[in-house]
Amino acid sequence: MTGIRAGQFYTACDPRQNGLRIVVRSYVPGDGRVLIETAEDGRTKRPRWISARALHPSAQTATGADRRTGYALVSRWAAWGCVDEDGEEYAEHHFGDEDECSRCGAEVVARRG
């Protein structure tokens, strides 16, 4: 899958895992593995490496069938701010007058005020 970025959240496709969520901590584009952690109750734990092929853009296959293995993308961007291309974490996005975060590329969904 392309588009894997640090800070993304995924959920387990296997129904036996009861919606287990993981967060990507580190990924080098083109590498075959991804460093992830289990995301639970606002905390992360159990860092481990998994195959990049286990991360999917949706919970459905190209034919529309539900996936039974791997993890499906839940959130394209980090829920607690952003992570730039070098893996540096920030408490919030930096939009300025643009429609895209200058650090991580997140798009503005709605502006306040």
N, C-alpha and C positions, 0 to 999 in steps of 0.2 A: 504494500500500500504506500502511496506517496502522501505527503502532507502530515506526517507524524511530527509533532512538536512537543517540547517539554511543557508541562502544565495541562495537557489535554487529559480529560477524564474518559474512561471506557467502562462498560459494564459487561459482565460475563454473559455469553450467549447460552451457556449450558444451564438449563432451568434448575438443575440440582445444586447450583451454587447460589441460589436465592438472590440474584442481582448484585453479586459481589462487584464492588467498584475498585478500579485501579487508576493511578495517575502516572503519567509518563514523567520521569525525572531527567532522563538523558537519552538522546538519540543523535547519531551522526548520520546524515542523509547518505543512503547507499549501504550502510552497515546492515548486517543481517540480524542484529539483536538490539533490544531496547531495554534500558534500565527502568523498572517500574516499582511502585510501592502500592500496597493495599491502602485504600482510602476509607477510613471508618470514623464516624462521629467527629468529623472535622480534623482528624489527625491522620497521619500516614505511618505505616509500619511495614516491616518485612520487605526490605529492598531486595530485588532479585532481577536477573536477566531473563527475558523471554524472546522468542523469535519475533521479528518484525512482521512476519507473515500471519501471526495470530491476531493482529490488530486490523479491524475492518471498518470501513466508513459507515456501515449501517448494519442493523440486525437481520436484514434480509439478503438473500443471495440475488444474483442477476435475474433469476427466474421468479423471484418473489417468495420463495420458501424461507421459513425462519431458520437462521443459523443455529447450529447446535454446539459448535466449538468456537474457541477464540473469544475475542472481546469486541464489542461494537462501540463506536464513538458516541459519547453522550454530549460532551461539551468541547467545542473547537478551541476554546481559549481557557486559560487558567481562571478559576472562580475567584481567586483572591488577589487579582492584579494581573501582572504580566511577567513573562520571561522573555528576555531578548535572545538574539541569535547565539550569543556567547554563554547562555544559561544563567545570566544575571537576573535575579528576581527583584521585582519592584512591587510596592504595596498597591499601586494603582496604575492605570493606563495613562499615557501621555498623548492626548488628542490635539490640544491647541485648537487651531481653526480648521484642522483637517478632518476628514471622515475616516481616518485610519490611524491607529496608534503608531507613533514613530519608533517605538521600541520593538513591538512584537507583530505588528500588522493587523491587529484586531480591528474590525469595522465597527463604526458607531451604529448602534441599534436605535437609540432614541436620545435626543439631547434634552436636558432639563432646563427649564426657565426660558 
